[in-house]
């Protein structure tokens, strides 16, 4: 009888490769929201300067994982569906991009300009709640204020934006977040354009 001899080193390599292939855990997918491409408001002066202050979000969603609501008001954190940057930062960027589109100005910033602060519109947004239900809808409740340049009185507003989720995957859920923020941006842009909430 002929016995095949396999070097011990080869056996260790085979065992390591087999174990590694069977124990790989899935890697997370990262999501980033972008500004809403739709523009529904008439353009305002392209020379206006707008500063979007840091956005606040509830503690329950202020985390890397995308937070959703399941059956029976159960809250779920998906370790494999994550925001690519802090949610409050991403929301501020989306609002700034949306306002730039709606008000036809590239002068929208997340940073104070310092010396020219007296010529800037200041926008503050406090997100009261974000309710995300996969396959159903995303609802964002936001309180916001717009302070005109100089010593003008601020305009206060609140927008509750609800957008249907067109699919069961997280990409569709994130797209609904983007559209909801677009609704909020539209209300803020209207306040800047006309000085009153529509």
C-alpha positions in Angstrom: 0.0 0.0 0.0 1.3 3.5 -0.9 0.7 6.2 1.7 0.7 9.8 0.5 2.8 12.0 2.8 1.7 15.6 3.3 4.1 17.9 5.0 2.9 19.2 8.4 3.4 22.8 7.3 1.0 22.3 4.4 -1.7 20.9 6.7 -1.4 24.0 8.9 -1.8 26.3 5.9 -4.9 24.3 4.6 -6.5 24.5 8.1 -5.9 28.2 8.4 -7.3 28.9 5.0 -10.4 26.8 5.6 -11.0 28.4 9.0 -10.5 31.9 7.6 -13.0 31.3 4.8 -15.6 30.1 7.2 -15.3 32.8 9.8 -15.3 35.9 7.8 -17.9 38.4 9.0 -19.6 40.8 6.7 -18.2 44.2 6.4 -20.4 47.3 7.0 -21.8 49.4 4.2 -21.4 53.2 4.7 -24.0 55.7 3.5 -23.8 59.4 2.8 -26.7 61.8 2.0 -26.4 64.4 -0.8 -28.4 67.5 -1.5 -31.8 67.2 -3.1 -31.5 68.0 -6.8 -35.0 69.4 -7.1 -35.4 73.2 -6.9 -38.9 74.5 -6.4 -38.3 78.1 -5.2 -37.6 81.1 -7.4 -34.0 82.2 -7.2 -33.0 85.0 -4.8 -30.0 87.3 -5.0 -26.8 85.3 -5.8 -24.8 87.7 -3.6 -26.3 86.6 -0.3 -24.1 84.9 2.3 -25.6 82.1 4.4 -24.1 80.3 7.3 -25.6 77.0 8.5 -24.9 76.6 12.2 -24.0 73.1 13.6 -27.2 71.0 13.5 -28.4 69.2 16.6 -29.9 65.7 16.5 -31.5 63.5 19.2 -29.1 61.3 21.1 -30.9 58.1 20.0 -29.8 58.7 16.4 -26.5 60.4 17.1 -24.4 57.3 16.4 -22.6 55.6 13.5 -25.3 53.0 13.0 -28.4 53.8 11.0 -31.3 53.7 13.6 -34.7 52.3 12.5 -38.0 51.5 14.1 -39.3 48.0 14.0 -42.5 46.4 15.0 -44.0 47.4 18.3 -41.9 50.6 18.5 -38.7 48.4 18.8 -35.5 50.4 18.0 -33.0 48.7 15.8 -29.3 49.6 15.3 -27.8 47.9 12.2 -24.0 47.3 12.7 -23.6 46.7 9.0 -25.5 49.9 7.7 -23.6 52.9 9.0 -23.4 56.6 8.3 -20.1 57.6 6.6 -19.8 60.7 8.8 -21.6 61.9 11.9 -25.3 62.3 11.1 -25.5 65.9 12.4 -22.6 66.9 10.1 -24.1 65.1 7.1 -27.5 66.8 7.7 -25.8 70.3 7.9 -24.0 69.6 4.6 -27.2 68.5 2.9 -29.1 71.6 4.1 -26.2 73.9 2.9 -26.2 72.3 -0.5 -30.0 72.5 -0.8 -30.1 76.1 0.3 -27.4 76.9 -2.3 -29.5 75.4 -5.0 -32.8 76.9 -3.9 -31.4 80.4 -3.4 -29.1 80.4 -6.4 -26.0 81.2 -4.4 -22.7 79.4 -3.9 -22.1 81.4 -0.7 -23.4 78.9 1.7 -21.0 77.9 4.4 -20.8 75.8 7.6 -18.2 78.2 9.0 -18.6 81.8 10.3 -16.8 84.3 8.0 -15.8 86.5 10.9 -15.4 90.1 9.6 -18.4 89.8 7.3 -20.7 88.2 9.8 -22.9 91.3 9.8 -23.8 90.5 6.1 -24.7 86.9 6.7 -27.9 85.1 7.1 -27.7 82.6 9.9 -29.6 79.3 9.8 -30.0 77.1 12.9 -31.7 73.7 12.7 -32.6 71.5 15.7 -33.8 68.1 14.6 -36.5 67.1 17.2 -36.9 63.5 15.9 -36.1 61.2 13.0 -38.4 58.2 12.6 -37.1 55.7 10.0 -39.2 52.6 9.1 -37.6 50.5 6.3 -40.0 49.9 3.5 -42.5 52.5 4.8 -41.5 56.1 5.5 -38.9 58.5 7.0 -40.3 61.4 9.1 -38.0 64.2 10.2 -39.3 66.8 12.6 -37.1 69.9 12.7 -37.3 73.3 14.4 -35.4 76.0 12.7 -34.6 79.7 12.8 -33.4 82.2 10.2 -31.6 85.3 11.4 -31.2 88.0 8.8 -28.0 90.2 8.5 -27.6 93.0 11.0 -30.1 93.2 13.8 -33.2 91.9 12.1 -35.6 89.7 14.1 -35.2 86.0 13.5 -37.9 84.0 11.7 -38.8 80.8 13.5 -40.3 77.8 11.9 -41.0 74.1 12.3 -41.2 71.5 9.5 -42.4 67.9 9.7 -41.3 66.2 6.6 -42.6 62.6 5.8 -41.3 60.8 2.7 -42.2 57.3 1.6 -39.4 54.7 1.3 -39.3 53.3 -2.2 -37.8 49.8 -1.3 -36.7 47.6 1.5 -33.0 48.3 1.3 -31.0 50.9 3.2 -30.2 52.8 0.0 -33.9 53.6 -0.4 -34.1 54.5 3.3 -31.2 57.0 2.9 -32.8 58.5 -0.2 -36.0 59.1 1.7 -33.9 61.0 4.4 -32.5 63.1 1.6 -36.0 64.0 0.3 -37.2 64.9 3.8 -34.3 67.2 4.3 -35.1 68.8 0.9 -38.6 69.6 2.2 -37.1 71.3 5.3 -34.6 73.2 3.1 -37.5 74.5 0.9 -39.2 76.0 4.0 -36.0 77.6 5.2 -35.3 79.0 1.7 -38.8 80.5 1.5 -38.2 82.2 4.9 -35.0 83.7 3.6 -36.5 84.7 0.3 -39.6 86.4 1.6 -39.0 87.0 5.3 -41.9 84.9 6.4 -42.8 81.2 6.7 -44.9 79.7 4.0 
